[in-house]
């Protein structure tokens, strides 16, 4: 049983360094504290310990860079203060809750809510991107002060799945349990509906599988053993009998709901709300909060402006200034000494793997990050220390399907022999040129611009720069000497810069290490480095970090080496106001569509053809 600390907050299982547990407005001291990046405030950070199971169950303010998350919370506090007193329904959660209709947007509840619940006075405090710990913090810091809801609907947990490999699914489920306990403590007379996390993506996807496991872990906690707590399981409403999601109920990202999806959600909520509210609500309009002031205005969106906003630089920059090789000259020496001494990865280089390394790389990736072996949080070492990726097998069993993709790429390189024109190296954006481990044909843009050139594609979706380093050290291009190597990597590193505090300097140096590794292994090859294409929202969080990495690459002047050529296509993929040209992206924010690949190929072709001595079209 959770003990009550005060009339306002629960007694949480870990005491952080936060100077004030509850209350609003914030003291000057707490405001300064919560404006630190979120990773600096996680439970355990105050003693330099890595305690991820505590993250979802201990309140922590969100952070989108600067004051923007705190400004958003303040607007909701004003909204709640303006509507204090009795209400019918309080909606609590993340973006799926926010998109019922929020004062942060147009302030109008969507058609599905209005159709079924127009007479119910409803307050929505959802914030997109929030994790369980962020919602806990908001509840304890003025987020619901003065409200008297009859029913509280809680749905949260999807964003905790980004961190499930570290925290585990049990901790994510306990985060939901802690939220319900918090709501029950604050509103003992209210009925609480805890909606389990909705499916997203597809069976086999890590998010999908971890959501299923988290929901099962929530079942085991039996939070509905209390009479006023009711668990709503919507899985079968949003998934087909074969486990795939019902596409019509979701938006294009396969996470957020379409209006039809909200209609289904509303239909499932209706019997419960009508029962608890007697079919009759308080009615009446709610008062919306004032719009954001100039202090909360987003920063400029150009790469140069974005680079000025980051405070996420490394205290260990001296480590990242040069690259050395082993005594035999056959491999690089990496900044994390235990790796070089084989105290982390049991085999530094070579292919095929030893039995010891096969066992090692079958472990989850978070278990193999530098620092994990001594329970330290050392994010500055993540991107600059080779790490094998990890894909779960499609059958859900043990093993590492990522290794199979790496092995297939090695076989493709061997089959190409010594006369390879181009080797493509990168993540999913590279993989989707075609011609890789998945045996997909080269796409139309590649065939149009490079069809007569002997090309091998080594792209693997989801890869980060540390994966590229590991692959190069484990046979990726052994025996090969492509005339041109095209490298583009880093977009999957950007979320870890934002969420886990990996320094931008480490990200830029990770790319430099990839170049150094290629120069070591393929000394005759010309290397074309394509800077990371703009992705996500360049004016916010992760999108800014993409720009920051690119800006730091500029300072490294990698093209001082006559065999290294740097290309920047940022302006080609963004509008004059800095926003993405979404028509070039298949998902509007990250992966390219056919038009995007055509533009990419047309911009890449002159450099590649020049290096190959081929006449450009």
N, C-alpha and C positions, 0 to 999 in steps of 0.2 A: 504494500500500500504506500502511495506517495504521501509524504508528510507535507503539511501546509506550513510554509515559512512565514507568510504574512497573509493578510486578507487579500493580497493582490497576486501572489506568485507562489509557485510550487518550490519545493526543495529539490533542486536538480542534482544528478549524480556526480557532477564535477564542478568545482568552483574555479572559474577562470580569473583572469586578471582584470576583468571589467570593473570599473570603479563604482558602478551603481547598478543594482540588479533590476530595479523597477522604477516606474514613474515617468511622467512627462509634464513639463518640458525637460529636456536634458540639462544637466549641469554643463558648464564649459568643459570640465574635465572629461565627462563622458562623451560629449560631442567630439572632442579631439580624439578620443579612443576609437569611436566607431567609424571615424573617417579613415582609419588605417585599413589597408587591404584585408579582406575577410580571412585569408589564410594566416595572417599574423595574429588573429584573435581566436583561432580554433583551440578547443580544449587540448591542453598539452603543450601548446606553443610557448606558454609562459615558463616552462621548464625544459624546453627544447626536446619534448617527447612527441612521438608520433602515436596519437591515441584516436584513430579514426572511428572506432565504435562509439565514441562519445559525441561525435559531431552532430548527428541528427537529433540528439536528445537534450542538448544544452543550448539555450537561446544565443543567437548570434545575429547582429544586424547585417543585412545585405550590403553590398557595395557594388555599384556599377561604374566606379571611377568618379572622383570628386564627390559632390554632395547629392547627386541625382537620385539615388535610392532613398536617402534620408528625406529629400524634398518630397518624393512621392509619398512616403509614409506620413509626412507632416500634412499633406493635402487630405489624406484619408482621416487623420486625426481631426482635422477641421470639419470634415464631412460628418464624422461621428458626433462631434460636439454639437453641431448644428441640428442634429436629428435625435438628440438624447431622449430617453424615456422609452415607453412601450413600443415595440415593433413586432411584426409577425415572424419574419425570417431574417437571420443573419447568415450571409454566405462567406465562408472563410476558405482561402486556398491560394492557388497560383493562377497561371494564365487561363486555364480551363474554367476556373471560377470567374476570373475577371471578365471573360468574354460572354458571360451571361448578360453583360451590360454594366458598365462601371462609370463612376464619376470621373475616373481618370481618362476616359474616352469621351464619348458624346453624352454620357450620363443617362442614356435611355436603355432600359432593359430590352433584350432582344425579343424577336417575335415569339419565340417558343415560350419564354417566360411570361410575356404579356398574355398569350393565349390561354395559358393554364392557371396563372396566378395573379391576374391583374388586380384583384382586390386585396392582395396580401402586401402589407407595407414591408418592403424589403431593403436591407442595407447590404451592399456588396463591398467587402474589403479584400478582394483578391488582388494580388500583384504578380504579374508575369515574371517567371524566373525564380520565384521564391521556393526555397526548400523548407522542410519541416522546422529547422532551427530558426530560419528567418521569421516564419509566422509566429513561433513561440515568442521571439523577441518583441514583435509588434503587439501581441496580446498583452505583454507585461509592460509596455511603454506607451500607454494611452490609446492603443488601437481599438479598444471596445469600451472605453470608459464612459459610463453614463447610460449605456444601452440596456434595455430590458427585453431581450428577445424571448419569444415563446418557443421557437425552434432554431437550432443552429445546424447548418449543413457544412460539413468539413470534407474537402477533397484535397489531398496534398500527397506528395511522394514522388511524382514523376521526375522532378528535377534532382531528387536525391539519387536517382539511378545513374547519373553521371559519375557519382562517387561510390556506387555500390561495390566496385572491385576493391576499394580500400575499406569502406565501412562494414561491408557485409550486408546482406539483406535483412538479417535479424535486427540490426541497429536501425535500418530504415523503417521497419515495421514498428519498432519501439518509439520512433519519432512520431508516428501517427498516434500511437497509444498516449504519448506524452501530451500531444495536442488535445486529445479528447479529455484527458485528465485536467488540463488547464481550463478548457471551456467549462467542464463540469464544476470546477472549483469557483469559477467566476459567475456562473449562471446555474446554480443548483436546481432551480425550478424549471429550466428549459429542457426540452427533448433534444437530444443530439443525434443527428444522422451522420455516420461516418461512411462516406462512399469510398469503396476500394479503388485502387488505381486502375484506370482504363488501359486496355491493351494499346500498343502502338507498333508501328513498323511491321514486322513479320516474324513468324516462328523461326528460331535459330538466331535472330538478331539478339545481341547481348541485352539491349534495353528490354525487349519483349520478354526474354527468359527471366531476367531479374525482377521484372514487374510481377510475373507469375509467382516467383519464389517469395517476393515480399508480401503479396496478398496471402499466400499460404501461411507465412510466418505470422501475419496479422490474425488469421483464423485461430492459430495456436494460442494467441494471447487472450482470446475469448473476452474482448472488451465489451461485448454486448451481454455479458453476464450480469451487468448492472441494468436495472429496469428502464432507466431513461436513456440508454445508449442503444442505438439501432444501426447495424451494419448493412449497407446497401451494396450488393454485388451486381455490377452491370456487365460483367465479362461476356456472358452469353448473348447479351443484347448488342454488343459491339463486335463480336467475333463469330465467324462461321463455324460450322461443325468440324471443319478440318483445322481450325485454329487461326486461319488467316483473318485479318480484320475486314469488316464490312466497309469497303472503300467509300461508298456513298455517304457514310456517316462522318468521314474525316476530311480535313482540308488536304491540300497538295503535299504537306509535309508528313502526312500519316501520323500525326500526333494530335494536333488541335482539331476541334470538331467543326463540322459544317453545320448550317442551320438545321438540316435534317437530323444530324447527330444530337443537337440540343433538343429537338422535338422528342427524340427517343428518351433522352435523359429526363426531360420534363414529365413524360408519361409515366416513367418509373417512380419519380418523386411524388407525383400527384396523390396517389392513395395515402401515402404517409403524411404529407402535409395536410391534406383534407381531414384525416383522422385526428391529428394533433391539434388542428386549429378549428375543428368543428365545421369546416367548409365555409367559414365566414371570417374575413380579415378586417383589419382596422381601416384599410383604404388610406387615401390621402397621398399627396406627393411628398417626395423627400427633397431637402434643400441641398443643392450641389455646392462643393467647395469652390473657392476662388481659383482661378487659373494660376499656373506657375508664374513666378516673378522672373525678372531678368537674371537673378542670381542662379536660377536653375537651368538657364539656357544651355543647350548642347554646345560643345566646343566646335571649332572649325574642323572640317572633315578632310582636308587635304593631308597627304602623308606627312608633309613637313610640319603642319600644325599639330597633327596627331602625335608626332614624335616629341613635341614639346610638353605633352600632357602626362607622359609616363614618369612615375617615380620609382618604377620597378626595375632599378638597376642593381647590379650585383656588388656585394662587398668584396667579391673575390675576382675582380676584373683582371688582376695581375696574372691569374691562372690562364687567362684566355688570350694572351698576347702572342704566343708562338706555339709552334708544333714541333715536337721532336719524334725521332724514330727509335725503335729498339736497336740494340747493339749490332744485330745482324742486318739492319736496314730493311727488314721484311714487313714491318708493321709499325703503326703509329703508337706513341705513348700517350695515354689519355690522362686527363687531370685527376681522376679519382684513383689514387694509388692502389687501394685494395683490388681494383679490377685488374690492373697490370700485374699484380702479384698472384692472380688467379684465386683470390680469396672470395670473389663474388661469382664470376662465371668460371666454371672449372676448365674451360678450354678457350683460350683467347682467339685462336685463328684456326682455319682449316675446314675442309669438307671431304668426306662425310663426317658427321658428328661422332664423338665417342659415346659410349653408353652413358657415361656420367653426365655429359652435356645433354643428351636426349632427355634424361630424367629432369635435369635442371630446367630446360626450356618448356617442359610440360607444365611447370608450375605457372600460376597466374602471374601476369606481368608485374603487378604491384608488389608481389613477394620478391621480385628480383631487382627492384629499383635500388640504386646506390643509397646507402644509409639504412635500408630496411633491415639489414643483417645485424645492425646495432641499435635498432629502434630509434633512429634519428631521422628527422625531416630535413633532407639535404637536396632541395629542388634544384639548386644551382648546378648539380652534377647530373641531373636526369638527361639532358639533351646532349651532353658531351661524353657520355659513357655508352658504348655499344650495348644494345638490348634487343634480343629477339622479340618480335611481335607475338601476339597470341590470338588465335581464332579458335573458338570451340568447334569441334566437329559437328556436322549437320545433324548427326544422330544424337547429339547431346552427351555423348560418352566422354571418356578421358582422351587426352591427346592434344595436339596443337595443329590444326589445319593450316595455319599460316606457314608452317614448315613445309607442308606439301606444295604450297604455291611457290615458295622459295626454291624448292627442289625442281619444280617444273620450269622455272625461269632458267635455272642452271642448265637443264637439258636443252632448252631452246638456244642458249648461247653456244653450247657444244655443237648443236646441229648446224648452226650458222657458219661454223668454221672460222677461218682466219680472214675472210674477205668481207666482214661486216662494215657497212657504211655508217649506220646510226644505231646507237643504243639509247633507249629511253629509260630514265630512272626517276622514280617518284612514287606518288600515292594514287588515289583513285582517279584524279584528273588525268594523270599519265596513263593509268591502266585502261581508261575508256577511249584512248586512241585506237585500241584493239591490238591484236597480234601478240597477246601475252599468255600468261599461265592458263587463263580460262578458255583459250582457243577461239575467242571471238575474232572475226575478221577485222582488219583495219577499217576504221570508219571512212565515210565518204571524203571528209576533209583531208585526211592523211593520204588516201589514195590519189586524190586530185593533185596535191602539191608534192608528194614524195613517193608516188607509186612505183617509180622505177628504181628506187633505192633499197638496198638490202637492210632491213631494219629488224631489230629485236626489241621488244617492249618488256622491261623488267618491272613495270609499275605494279604495286600491290595496294589496294584500297585500304585506307586507314593508317598507312605508314607515316611515321614521323622520322626526323633526321637521325635519331638514335637507332632506329631500325635499319636505315640505309647503311649506317656505319657497320652494324653487325653483319649485314648481308655481304658487304664488300670484304669484310674480314673472314667470311665463311663461304667463299667460293663463287660469289655472284658473277664475277668477270674473269675468273681464273683462266689463263691461256688465251684470252681475247684481247684484241687491240682495235676497237672500233675507231673508224676515222673521226667520228664526231660522237660525243656523249652529251645528251640533252638532260639536264637535271633541273627539276622543279620540286621543291619540298618545303614544308614548313607550315602549311595552313592547318594541319592537325596539331601542330605544336601550340598555336596561338591560344586555344582554349585553356591549356595548362598554364600558360603565362598569366592569364586572367584569374583562373580559379585556384591555382596551387602555388602561385608566387614564384614560378620559375623566372629568373631574371631574363629580360630581353637580350642582355649581353650574351647570356648563355645560348639563347636561340640563334643569334647571329653567328656565334662561334661554332655552334653545331653544324651550320651550313658550311662554314669555312673548313671544318674538319672533314666534311664530305668531299669538298674539293681537294683537300690535301690527300685524302685517301685515294681518290681517283687518279691524282697525279702520280702517286706512288705505284699504283697497280697497272695503270695504263699510260706510261710516260710519253708515248707517241701520239696519244689521242688529243684532239681539240675538244675543249669542254665549253658548252654553252650553258650558263646558269640563267634560267628564267626566274626573275624575282617573283615572289608569291603574288598571284592574281588577287585583286580585291575580293573580299568575301564577307558574308554576314551583313551587318550594317556598319559601314566604315565610320559612322559618327558615334558608335557605341562600343563599349567593352571590348569584345573579342575582335571585332572589325578594326578597332584602333590598334590592337596589338599586332595584327597583320601588317599594318602600315609602319608600326614602330620597328618591327624586325627588318623590313625592307630598308628603312632609313638608316639603321645601324649597319646594314650590309654596305651601303654607300660609303660609310666612313672607313670600311676595311679595304676599299680599293683592290678588290680581288683580281680585277682585270689588268693590274700591273704585270701579272704573269702573261706573257704573250700568247700562251695557249689557253687562257681563260677569257671568255667573252660574256659579258653581263647584259641581259636584255630586260627592259622594263616596259610592261604593257599596261600599267595602271590606268593611264589616261584613256586607253582604248576601251577599257571595260567600265569606265565611270562617266557619269554626266558632268556637266560643268559645275553643278552644285555639290559634287562629291558623292552622290548616290550611285548605286549600282545600275548599270544598264541591264535590268532584269530580264529583258528579252534574250540575252545571251546565255542565260542560265536555265537549266532544265527544272531546277527547284527554286528559282528566284533568288538564291543567296549563296550557293557554293559550287555545285556541279554544273558543268557546261552543257548546253544544248547544241544542236547541229549548227546554229548560227555562231555560237561561241567558239566551237572548234574550227569553223571556217575562218573566223577572224584570227584566232590563235595561229592556225597553220599559215595564213597569208603573211602574218607578221614574222613568224619564225623562219619561213622559207628563204628569204634573201641571205640571212646570215649562214644558215646551214649549207646552202648551195655555193656560197662564196668559199666556205671552208673546204667543201668537196671539189671545188673547181668546176662546178656545174653551172651552166647558164641559167640565171633566174628567169622566171616567166615575166 
